[in-house]
Each structure stands twice: as structure tokens, then as C-alpha cells.
Amino acid sequence: MRILLAFLTLVIMTLANTVSADAELAALVKGSEVTPPLSGIQVALLERGKVTETFTMGFAQRRDDGIEALRSDHKIRVASISKLVVAIGAVRLVERGELALDSDVSEYLGWQLRNPQFPDTAITLRMLLDHTSSVRDGGRYFIAAGQGELKNFFDPARDYWDQGAHWTDQPYEPPGIYFEYANLNFGVIAEIIERVSGLRFDQFMEREVVAPLGMSGSFNPCSVPSDQRAAGFRKRESNGHWDPDGPWYAQVDGDAVNCFYGMNDLEDPDQFLSSYQLGSNASLFSPQGGFRADAADLTALLRLLANRGEVNGDPYLRPDSVAMMLAPSWSLNTAGTNGLSAGEAEPGGAIDGLMTSYGLSVHRIDPKAWGFSDAPNLLVGHLGEAYGVLSHALLDPETGNGIATIITGTADDPAKFPGHSPLYRVEEAVLSWWLKRRSNNASSHSNSTSNH
């Protein structure tokens, strides 16, 4: 009975919020013939570099003692948008002269990072940030706590070498030229940050990025208050079978929370952290996707970019640094021979064209090429997908308008609902909703100005 009452309360709260907030988003949460139902969604909109509206609906947790409604302050694992957060931290170190974008990162790591296929070509921070380093995930891209050091991925004498799977072995994919999205790049960047800053990766990010930007998120989920953690969900069973009519299953940050990879396999996690050797294995803090944040936190990233490096009117990054991050560091050539555009998906499918231009950990999107005729010419930011979550932080750099979205999960495989672009249909629906709202707001502003 308590569960039923809690569920009814959640339904009433959701309906009350969404009727006054936005009927289209409420319909998306419910699902349709072309989009699966959602466990929850947070949305924050940016106009001229300022947050104007936020929307939240759905649930954050489902437990035996009840269902917890999703709030705007719930933190969710935002997946690969984390890379943009890390890039901002790295650029801070570049501005201070502690890192150089085009120097051999081996100088910072204390061990040599060289692709055996290209032994005379140095790997640089720029290559790691724009995914042209020739590093590959090779099926795994983190090492759990106590299981070894990050450099073991690149050591032929270690088990993590995986027959060289963490390097391209193709002669036409040299470092600095060929783009292939790889999470392991950010494990390396996190290790560089630790060695240069003298701080543990998650602590550096808190001090140098999260706090100065006014965000409330963290790369350490255990530092997030338990009543602010929202899980990622799927209606997918442990065997991989999707059951849209079945129960929701928490994928991450449900009842069990890992502060870092491998924590639950340690007898004394606190002791492990207290004796952790900086620069040994920063991949365990999930720099590629482990940032916990809410939609408002993601708008802080967009505001930084929109305001050319300023935070609340004060300089945080130089304008030229922001311009450098947003500029194309790599672009797919006409022949399509200098990179893979499908991101982490297998090439040759519906996701081809997802990544055709990339800055320094900034996804550059031509939405008109994706079929959004009423869109701006360019959107910058990043996308994310992991553990059921679909996330978006996208900005029109010309106007300062943007959208941050965190979908906490889908009731069916989103790949069953392809769209006209490399996005899933439900992602397209959210983007179309924002573009229409943006257009209407622009018309209203124009009319009010002319009437005045």
C-alpha cells in the first residue's frame, strides 16, 4: 500500500509540475509510438548566456519503501559531457604555463606514451583532447582500484596491453591526423592533471573547475548527498533483454554507489584513497564520463563558453582559450578518410555523421545537415550516453542560446527509434522542442521590441 501511495503521489506531483511547465515534455516522458517512455528528464534553457527556464519531471529513485520524484537539484551521471569539464581543467593548466598543448605528454607522465606504429611521433595534449592521438579503447578503458597502473594499457609486458588493442595499428591513422573517439584519452589526461597539479583528479576538478564555475556536481559520487543522487535507468534485464512493459532497473547510482572504480572490491576504500599515489591510475575516477551533475550545472559550462571565459563578469579563461576550444581542431574530410564519424558506435550504421567536426573536447554540430531546418548554423558543446542516460549540453555561440538536457533512462532500446539525424528519435524530439521554443521566443521578443 505504501508503494502504491508513493507512486500515486509521484504521478500527481509530475502532472502538477508538467502541466504548468510544458505539455510536450510531459508527453515525451509518457512516450509515444515513435519514442519510448522516459524514467525522468531535467532540462535547462539558456538565452543570451543566462538561464531562463528549467523543467524537471519523472523519478530519481525507485526503492521498496517508495518512489522519489526527480528534482532540479538531483545529480545524475552525465556521461561524456564529463570530457568537456575535464578539458576546461586542462586548459586552465595550459593558461598557467604548467601544460603545453603541443608538447610530448611523456614529459608530464614520467613514462613514454608512443604508438609502436609511429615511434617517432610524439603524442600531445591537443591530440588527446581532440581524439587524434591514435589511442584506442580496446574494449576497456579503466583499471579498477588496486589492479594496476594506467600505463599498463601501453606496456606489452602487462595483461592490460590486450595485444596492443589500445593503439591503432593502421599505417594511415597517424597521431594528429586521424580521428577516432576514445575514452582512454581522458584517463591519460586525468593522469597528466594529477602529476602536474599535485592533486588527486577529483579534488583538482572540484577546486579548479566545479567550485569556480558555481557548479554543485562532482567526479566523486560519494561526495554528493545521498538525497541528491538520481540513478540512471533502463527497462532492460541483466541478460540484456529489453522489456518495455517490465520494471525499471537502476543502472548506476541506485542502492549501491561506487565512489570510484573497484571500490566495492576493497577491504578498506578509505585507506586506499589515503595512500593513493598521484598519477598512478586516475582512470578509476571515471574522467571520461563519471561527472555527477544536474542540468543547471551543465548550463554553467555553456555560460562559460557563451561569455568567452567569464564567470559572473570575472575572467576565468582567456577569450582566446575559449575560441581555441570551440574552433575545429579536426574535421572530417570530403572523402571521409581521416576519421570515423560514428563516435563509439560501429561505423556504417545510423550513427554515422555524429562527429564530423571536433574542437578541444567540444563537439561541433551542423544541425541543418542533420535535418533541423530552423536551427542555427552551428551548435557547440557535447553529448553523452551511458547507463541509460542521454545527455546534451549544446550552445549556439552566435546568440548565447543553449540547452542542457539529462534524460535519466528509456523504457526501450533508443536505437529502435532512429531519427532523421545521427541522434535517437527522443533526442531529436527534445532538440526540436527547444528550437521551436527558441524561435517563438525570438518572435515574441521581436514583436515586443517593434510594439515598444
RODO-2510 file (C-alpha; in nm, 4 decimals, decimal comma):
residues 452
     n   res          X          Y          Z
     1     m     0,0000     0,0000     0,0000
     2     r     0,2836     0,2401     0,0859
     3     i     0,4411     0,1807    -0,2544
     4     l     0,1072     0,2444    -0,4283
     5     l     0,0518     0,5658    -0,2335
     6     a     0,4056     0,6798    -0,3096
     7     f     0,3537     0,6059    -0,6780
     8     l     0,0236     0,7975    -0,6867
     9     t     0,1896     1,0888    -0,5100
    10     l     0,4657     1,0896    -0,7705
    11     v     0,2128     1,0842    -1,0536
    12     i     0,0221     1,3763    -0,9016
    13     m     0,3437     1,5724    -0,8463
    14     t     0,4633     1,5042    -1,2003
    15     l     0,1324     1,6028    -1,3562
    16     a     0,1122     1,9165    -1,1444
    17     n     0,4622     2,0184    -1,2441
    18     t     0,4409     1,9320    -1,6118
    19     v     0,1013     2,0915    -1,6794
    20     s     0,2412     2,4236    -1,5631
    21     a     0,5832     2,3555    -1,7145
    22     d     0,5435     2,2114    -2,0614
    23     a     0,2933     1,9664    -2,2075
    24     e     0,5278     1,8496    -2,4848
    25     l     0,7955     1,7408    -2,2404
    26     a     0,5323     1,5674    -2,0305
    27     a     0,4190     1,3779    -2,3395
    28     l     0,7786     1,2734    -2,4069
    29     v     0,8090     1,1298    -2,0571
    30     k     0,4916     0,9307    -2,1163
    31     g     0,6213     0,8006    -2,4506
    32     s     0,4620     0,7592    -2,7914
    33     e     0,4626     0,5279    -3,0903
    34     v     0,7941     0,6758    -3,2025
    35     t     0,9652     0,7488    -2,8686
    36     p     0,9995     0,5246    -2,5618
    37     p     0,8760     0,6344    -2,2170
    38     l     1,1366     0,8054    -2,0002
    39     s     1,2191     0,7498    -1,6354
    40     g     1,2915     1,1191    -1,5953
    41     i     1,4251     1,4343    -1,7556
    42     q     1,5905     1,7568    -1,6478
    43     v     1,6087     2,0497    -1,8899
    44     a     1,7603     2,3963    -1,8512
    45     l     1,7450     2,6633    -2,1200
    46     l     1,9906     2,9405    -2,1844
    47     e     1,9111     3,2689    -2,3577
    48     r     2,1858     3,5207    -2,4304
    49     g     2,4131     3,3446    -2,1856
    50     k     2,1650     3,3369    -1,8974
    51     v     1,9434     3,0565    -1,7640
    52     t     1,5782     3,1407    -1,8295
    53     e     1,3793     2,8217    -1,7693
    54     t     1,4203     2,4815    -1,6072
    55     f     1,1995     2,1726    -1,6251
    56     t     1,2108     1,8525    -1,4223
    57     m     0,9800     1,5506    -1,4275
    58     g     0,9882     1,1786    -1,3630
    59     f     1,1575     0,9947    -1,0775
    60     a     1,5056     0,9839    -0,9289
    61     q     1,4954     0,6550    -0,7376
    62     r     1,2673     0,3517    -0,7061
    63     r     1,3022     0,1568    -0,3845
    64     d     1,0976    -0,0852    -0,1796
    65     d     0,9919     0,1977     0,0510
    66     g     0,8726     0,4279    -0,2260
    67     i     0,9446     0,6319    -0,5358
    68     e     1,1416     0,9546    -0,5180
    69     a     1,0432     1,2276    -0,7611
    70     l     1,3212     1,3780    -0,9706
    71     r     1,4118     1,7321    -0,8633
    72     s     1,6188     2,0004    -1,0307
    73     d     1,8978     1,9519    -0,7743
    74     h     1,9330     1,5762    -0,8296
    75     k     2,2763     1,4840    -0,9634
    76     i     2,2993     1,2320    -1,2467
    77     r     2,5985     1,0682    -1,4117
    78     v     2,6132     1,2814    -1,7273
    79     a     2,8408     1,0503    -1,9316
    80     s     3,0678     1,2075    -2,1933
    81     i     2,9802     1,5692    -2,1180
    82     s     3,2350     1,4978    -1,8436
    83     k     3,5035     1,5303    -2,1122
    84     l     3,4222     1,8979    -2,1601
    85     v     3,4582     1,9528    -1,7846
    86     v     3,7998     1,7852    -1,7896
    87     a     3,9074     1,9881    -2,0926
    88     i     3,8315     2,3117    -1,9087
    89     g     4,0575     2,1975    -1,6238
    90     a     4,3358     2,1092    -1,8670
    91     v     4,3096     2,4443    -2,0440
    92     r     4,3403     2,6188    -1,7056
    93     l     4,6758     2,4470    -1,6624
    94     v     4,7768     2,5452    -2,0157
    95     e     4,6976     2,9098    -1,9411
    96     r     4,9192     2,8914    -1,6317
    97     g     5,2060     2,7532    -1,8360
    98     e     5,2049     2,4238    -1,6466
    99     l     5,0993     2,2321    -1,9585
   100     a     5,1604     2,2900    -2,3279
   101     l     4,9126     2,1734    -2,5877
   102     d     5,1734     2,0606    -2,8390
   103     s     5,4470     1,9129    -2,6184
   104     d     5,5125     1,5418    -2,5791
   105     v     5,2874     1,4326    -2,2892
   106     s     5,5508     1,1761    -2,1923
   107     e     5,7277     1,4691    -2,0259
   108     y     5,4348     1,5069    -1,7859
   109     l     5,3554     1,1380    -1,7388
   110     g     5,7025     1,0279    -1,6391
   111     w     5,6804     0,7360    -1,8835
   112     q     5,6808     0,7242    -2,2608
   113     l     5,3489     0,7270    -2,4439
   114     r     5,4219     0,6361    -2,8062
   115     n     5,2264     0,4328    -3,0579
   116     p     5,4582     0,1470    -3,1693
   117     q     5,3380     0,2029    -3,5269
   118     f     5,4607     0,5637    -3,5088
   119     p     5,7531     0,5587    -3,2638
   120     d     5,8933     0,8923    -3,3792
   121     t     5,5648     1,0849    -3,3406
   122     a     5,5018     1,2455    -3,0032
   123     i     5,1538     1,2261    -2,8523
   124     t     5,0392     1,5712    -2,7377
   125     l     4,7691     1,7050    -2,5098
   126     r     4,5942     1,8546    -2,8121
   127     m     4,5752     1,5080    -2,9707
   128     l     4,4290     1,3598    -2,6533
   129     l     4,1688     1,6354    -2,6297
   130     d     4,0587     1,6117    -2,9931
   131     h     4,0777     1,2299    -3,0218
   132     t     4,3516     1,2224    -3,2853
   133     s     4,6095     1,0631    -3,0520
   134     s     4,5812     0,7138    -3,2109
   135     v     4,4842     0,5801    -2,8645
   136     r     4,2006     0,3274    -2,8755
   137     d     3,9722     0,1927    -2,6027
   138     g     4,0355    -0,1678    -2,6995
   139     g     3,7303    -0,2982    -2,5124
   140     r     3,8199    -0,1430    -2,1755
   141     y     3,9475     0,1967    -2,0732
   142     f     3,9800     0,1977    -1,6958
   143     i     4,1672    -0,0086    -1,4397
   144     a     3,9932    -0,0764    -1,1103
   145     a     4,1455     0,0339    -0,7824
   146     g     4,4356    -0,1840    -0,6749
   147     q     4,4535    -0,3678    -1,0074
   148     g     4,7434    -0,1839    -1,1660
   149     e     4,8597     0,1434    -1,3133
   150     l     4,7232     0,3225    -1,6178
   151     k     5,0497     0,2834    -1,8065
   152     n     4,9872    -0,0930    -1,8124
   153     f     4,7476    -0,0323    -2,1027
   154     f     5,0519     0,0667    -2,3085
   155     d     5,3064    -0,1854    -2,1795
   156     p     5,3431    -0,5067    -2,3882
   157     a     5,4632    -0,6902    -2,0765
   158     r     5,1332    -0,6291    -1,8904
   159     d     4,7953    -0,8031    -1,9136
   160     y     4,6220    -0,4727    -1,9880
   161     w     4,8188    -0,4439    -2,3118
   162     d     4,5438    -0,6593    -2,4718
   163     q     4,7561    -0,7483    -2,7757
   164     g     4,8110    -0,3805    -2,8483
   165     a     4,4376    -0,3055    -2,8697
   166     h     4,4830     0,0376    -2,7115
   167     w     4,6693     0,1690    -3,0159
   168     t     4,5658     0,1849    -3,3774
   169     d     4,7750    -0,0476    -3,5889
   170     q     4,6733     0,1094    -3,9196
   171     p     4,9505     0,2928    -4,1065
   172     y     4,7019     0,5501    -4,2420
   173     e     4,5894     0,6583    -3,8910
   174     p     4,8880     0,8560    -3,7603
   175     p     4,8668     1,0687    -3,4457
   176     g     4,7449     1,4214    -3,5088
   177     i     4,5629     1,3309    -3,8314
   178     y     4,3080     1,0537    -3,7827
   179     f     4,0063     1,0989    -3,5514
   180     e     3,8635     0,8088    -3,3569
   181     y     3,6700     0,8774    -3,0393
   182     a     3,8314     0,7022    -2,7420
   183     n     3,7507     0,7272    -2,3714
   184     l     4,1012     0,6199    -2,2719
   185     n     4,2366     0,9557    -2,3881
   186     f     4,0790     1,1063    -2,0795
   187     g     4,2296     0,8568    -1,8406
   188     v     4,5650     0,9765    -1,9725
   189     i     4,4646     1,3433    -1,9398
   190     a     4,3484     1,2851    -1,5819
   191     e     4,6837     1,1280    -1,5005
   192     i     4,8642     1,4263    -1,6504
   193     i     4,6495     1,6616    -1,4422
   194     e     4,7397     1,4748    -1,1239
   195     r     5,1119     1,4767    -1,1943
   196     v     5,1214     1,8438    -1,2893
   197     s     4,8843     1,9809    -1,0247
   198     g     4,9875     1,7618    -0,7319
   199     l     4,6206     1,6962    -0,6560
   200     r     4,4060     1,3868    -0,6918
   201     f     4,1997     1,4200    -1,0088
   202     d     3,8566     1,4548    -0,8446
   203     q     3,9938     1,7059    -0,5931
   204     f     4,1610     1,9111    -0,8657
   205     m     3,8368     1,9247    -1,0630
   206     e     3,6446     2,0361    -0,7544
   207     r     3,8898     2,3140    -0,6683
   208     e     3,9785     2,4383    -1,0156
   209     v     3,6611     2,3861    -1,2207
   210     v     3,3485     2,2890    -1,0273
   211     a     3,3666     2,5496    -0,7500
   212     p     3,4863     2,8456    -0,9629
   213     l     3,2107     2,7826    -1,2198
   214     g     2,9470     2,7689    -0,9467
   215     m     2,8555     2,4082    -1,0154
   216     s     2,7372     2,1646    -0,7499
   217     g     2,8435     1,8416    -0,9249
   218     s     3,1345     1,6100    -0,8573
   219     f     3,3526     1,3384    -1,0062
   220     n     3,3155     1,1567    -0,6733
   221     p     2,9551     1,0357    -0,6357
   222     c     3,0124     0,9660    -0,2672
   223     s     3,0620     1,3388    -0,2106
   224     v     2,7102     1,4014    -0,3431
   225     p     2,4487     1,3927    -0,0635
   226     s     2,2517     1,0687    -0,0842
   227     d     1,9223     1,2564    -0,1182
   228     q     2,0598     1,4333    -0,4278
   229     r     2,1728     1,1259    -0,6220
   230     a     1,9497     1,0157    -0,9073
   231     a     2,0007     0,6825    -1,0790
   232     g     2,0276     0,6042    -1,4467
   233     f     1,7553     0,3604    -1,5529
   234     r     1,6584     0,1142    -1,8218
   235     k     1,3806    -0,1402    -1,8586
   236     r     1,6499    -0,3845    -1,9552
   237     e     1,7128    -0,7085    -1,7719
   238     s     2,0581    -0,8279    -1,6659
   239     n     2,0716    -1,0587    -1,9693
   240     g     2,0362    -0,7576    -2,1997
   241     h     1,6698    -0,8199    -2,2874
   242     w     1,4542    -0,5072    -2,3032
   243     d     1,1030    -0,5383    -2,1591
   244     p     0,9147    -0,2097    -2,2132
   245     d     0,6266    -0,3369    -2,0006
   246     g     0,8517    -0,4588    -1,7208
   247     p     1,0085    -0,2859    -1,4206
   248     w     1,2709    -0,0142    -1,4272
   249     y     1,6206    -0,1272    -1,3306
   250     a     1,8731     0,1153    -1,1838
   251     q     2,1944     0,1018    -1,3882
   252     v     2,4159     0,3278    -1,1781
   253     d     2,3799     0,5251    -0,8525
   254     g     2,0860     0,3209    -0,7281
   255     d     2,1112     0,1347    -0,3990
   256     a     2,4836     0,0713    -0,4472
   257     v     2,7168     0,3619    -0,5211
   258     n     3,0818     0,3351    -0,6208
   259     c     3,2971     0,6331    -0,5255
   260     f     3,5484     0,5067    -0,7807
   261     y     3,6006     0,2008    -0,9999
   262     g     3,6747    -0,1054    -0,7888
   263     m     3,5793     0,0487    -0,4542
   264     n     3,3457    -0,2339    -0,3541
   265     d     3,6201    -0,4914    -0,4057
   266     l     3,8460    -0,3290    -0,1461
   267     e     3,8505    -0,4153     0,2223
   268     d     3,9282    -0,0544     0,3191
   269     p     3,8437     0,2011     0,0468
   270     d     3,9344     0,4956     0,2702
   271     q     4,2780     0,3533     0,3292
   272     f     4,3220     0,3020    -0,0439
   273     l     4,2450     0,6682    -0,1152
   274     s     4,4624     0,7947     0,1677
   275     s     4,7610     0,6066     0,0249
   276     y     4,6729     0,6619    -0,3425
   277     q     4,9776     0,7559    -0,5480
   278     l     4,9095     1,0583    -0,7652
   279     g     4,9477     0,9909    -1,1345
   280     s     4,9285     0,6145    -1,0994
   281     n     4,5755     0,5358    -1,2194
   282     a     4,3428     0,8341    -1,2444
   283     s     4,1144     0,6308    -1,4725
   284     l     3,9448     0,4918    -1,1619
   285     f     3,7739     0,8321    -1,1118
   286     s     3,5955     0,7974    -1,4481
   287     p     3,7231     1,1192    -1,6109
   288     q     3,5650     1,0184    -1,9418
   289     g     3,2080     1,0020    -1,8123
   290     g     3,1738     1,0000    -1,4345
   291     f     3,0785     1,3603    -1,3570
   292     r     2,7592     1,3776    -1,1496
   293     a     2,5661     1,6943    -1,2229
   294     d     2,2248     1,8445    -1,2777
   295     a     2,1089     2,0370    -1,5827
   296     a     2,1855     2,3706    -1,4170
   297     d     2,5466     2,2564    -1,3705
   298     l     2,5687     2,1847    -1,7415
   299     t     2,4462     2,5338    -1,8236
   300     a     2,7446     2,6662    -1,6251
   301     l     2,9667     2,5089    -1,8930
   302     l     2,7595     2,6691    -2,1675
   303     r     2,7592     3,0085    -1,9947
   304     l     3,1381     2,9942    -1,9711
   305     l     3,1631     2,9354    -2,3458
   306     a     2,8923     3,1903    -2,4310
   307     n     3,0561     3,4584    -2,2141
   308     r     3,4030     3,3971    -2,3636
   309     g     3,5566     3,2668    -2,0454
   310     e     3,3906     3,4957    -1,7932
   311     v     3,2077     3,3706    -1,4839
   312     n     2,9708     3,6257    -1,3315
   313     g     3,1620     3,9021    -1,5049
   314     d     3,5031     3,7881    -1,3814
   315     p     3,7702     3,6309    -1,6066
   316     y     3,8179     3,2578    -1,5606
   317     l     3,9560     3,1577    -1,9018
   318     r     4,1008     3,3925    -2,1587
   319     p     3,8762     3,4657    -2,4588
   320     d     4,1407     3,3249    -2,6935
   321     s     4,1420     2,9987    -2,4936
   322     v     3,7659     2,9641    -2,5340
   323     a     3,7938     3,0456    -2,9040
   324     m     4,0618     2,7791    -2,9374
   325     m     3,8423     2,5190    -2,7648
   326     l     3,5469     2,5970    -2,9926
   327     a     3,7432     2,6143    -3,3185
   328     p     3,7687     2,2991    -3,5311
   329     s     4,0761     2,1057    -3,4227
   330     w     3,9748     1,8209    -3,6519
   331     s     3,7180     1,7993    -3,9322
   332     l     3,6156     1,5051    -4,1463
   333     n     3,7493     1,5463    -4,4982
   334     t     3,5298     1,5195    -4,8052
   335     a     3,6438     1,1641    -4,8750
   336     g     3,5798     1,0629    -4,5142
   337     t     3,9240     0,9070    -4,4897
   338     n     4,0702     1,0953    -4,1934
   339     g     3,8438     0,9658    -3,9187
   340     l     3,5367     0,7785    -3,8012
   341     s     3,2206     0,9858    -3,7638
   342     a     3,0144     0,7310    -3,5680
   343     g     3,1625     0,8063    -3,2264
   344     e     3,1648     0,4870    -3,0191
   345     a     2,9173     0,3094    -3,2491
   346     e     3,0144     0,0699    -3,5235
   347     p     3,0634     0,2601    -3,8498
   348     g     2,8211     0,2050    -4,1336
   349     g     2,5066     0,2484    -3,9253
   350     a     2,2539     0,5141    -3,8272
   351     i     2,5058     0,6947    -3,6070
   352     d     2,7417     0,7791    -3,8943
   353     g     2,7793     1,1546    -3,9166
   354     l     2,7525     1,2063    -3,5411
   355     m     3,1017     1,3561    -3,5253
   356     t     3,2277     1,5440    -3,8281
   357     s     3,3986     1,8369    -3,6557
   358     y     3,5583     1,8487    -3,3132
   359     g     3,7340     2,1147    -3,1086
   360     l     3,9256     2,0600    -2,7861
   361     s     3,6734     1,8202    -2,6325
   362     v     3,3999     2,0250    -2,7957
   363     h     3,1531     1,8578    -3,0291
   364     r     3,0800     2,0900    -3,3236
   365     i     2,7448     2,0147    -3,4861
   366     d     2,5885     2,1439    -3,8068
   367     p     2,2215     2,0895    -3,7142
   368     k     2,0990     2,1895    -4,0590
   369     a     2,2984     1,8987    -4,2043
   370     w     2,1090     1,6791    -3,9581
   371     g     1,7752     1,7975    -4,0972
   372     f     1,6869     2,0710    -3,8452
   373     s     1,5969     2,3449    -4,0924
   374     d     1,5087     2,6062    -3,8288
   375     a     1,8337     2,5572    -3,6361
   376     p     2,1399     2,7816    -3,6119
   377     n     2,4351     2,7084    -3,8372
   378     l     2,6468     2,5722    -3,5535
   379     l     2,5942     2,4164    -3,2124
   380     v     2,8883     2,3515    -2,9801
   381     g     2,9124     2,1536    -2,6587
   382     h     2,8965     1,7818    -2,6005
   383     l     2,6658     1,4797    -2,5971
   384     g     2,6631     1,1843    -2,3606
   385     e     2,5196     0,8335    -2,3389
   386     a     2,5822     0,5694    -2,0714
   387     y     2,3924     0,3563    -1,8202
   388     g     2,0595     0,4540    -1,9749
   389     v     2,1310     0,8269    -1,9587
   390     l     2,1166     1,0514    -2,2662
   391     s     2,2665     1,3941    -2,2015
   392     h     2,3165     1,7101    -2,4045
   393     a     2,4885     2,0442    -2,3443
   394     l     2,4561     2,2488    -2,6636
   395     l     2,5128     2,6166    -2,7331
   396     d     2,4579     2,8495    -3,0264
   397     p     2,7804     3,0521    -2,9929
   398     e     2,6418     3,3362    -3,2045
   399     t     2,3451     3,4140    -2,9779
   400     g     2,4371     3,2594    -2,6428
   401     n     2,1227     3,0450    -2,6540
   402     g     2,1548     2,6853    -2,5429
   403     i     2,0005     2,3775    -2,3897
   404     a     2,1139     2,1299    -2,1271
   405     t     1,9234     1,8039    -2,1055
   406     i     1,9635     1,4933    -1,8935
   407     i     1,7309     1,2035    -1,9767
   408     t     1,7736     0,9531    -1,6941
   409     g     1,6625     0,6470    -1,8912
   410     t     1,4378     0,4939    -2,1562
   411     a     1,1883     0,2089    -2,1288
   412     d     1,3050     0,0552    -2,4551
   413     d     1,6243     0,0475    -2,6557
   414     p     1,6503     0,4005    -2,8009
   415     a     1,8257     0,2543    -3,1058
   416     k     1,4890     0,1052    -3,2037
   417     f     1,3699     0,4605    -3,2586
   418     p     1,6167     0,6126    -3,5071
   419     g     1,5602     0,9642    -3,6302
   420     h     1,6470     1,1635    -3,9388
   421     s     1,9826     1,2510    -3,7844
   422     p     2,2532     1,0522    -3,6013
   423     l     2,0511     1,1156    -3,2822
   424     y     1,7827     0,8895    -3,1399
   425     r     1,4253     0,9982    -3,2074
   426     v     1,3663     1,1047    -2,8479
   427     e     1,6778     1,3251    -2,8592
   428     e     1,5542     1,4798    -3,1818
   429     a     1,2188     1,5485    -3,0171
   430     v     1,3836     1,7390    -2,7313
   431     l     1,6064     1,9340    -2,9708
   432     s     1,3093     2,0170    -3,1967
   433     w     1,1088     2,1279    -2,8929
   434     w     1,3888     2,3658    -2,7931
   435     l     1,4362     2,5036    -3,1441
   436     k     1,0640     2,5729    -3,1761
   437     r     1,0570     2,7358    -2,8344
   438     r     1,3650     2,9389    -2,9245
   439     s     1,2027     3,0536    -3,2474
   440     n     0,8796     3,1508    -3,0687
   441     n     1,0718     3,3430    -2,8024
   442     a     1,2691     3,5247    -3,0700
   443     s     0,9436     3,6215    -3,2467
   444     s     0,7896     3,7396    -2,9214
   445     h     1,0960     3,9473    -2,8437
   446     s     1,0928     4,0964    -3,1918
   447     n     0,7209     4,1832    -3,1667
   448     s     0,7574     4,3384    -2,8220
   449     t     1,0512     4,5453    -2,9451
   450     s     0,8648     4,6720    -3,2509
   451     n     0,5479     4,7444    -3,0487
   452     h     0,7533     4,9405    -2,7982
***
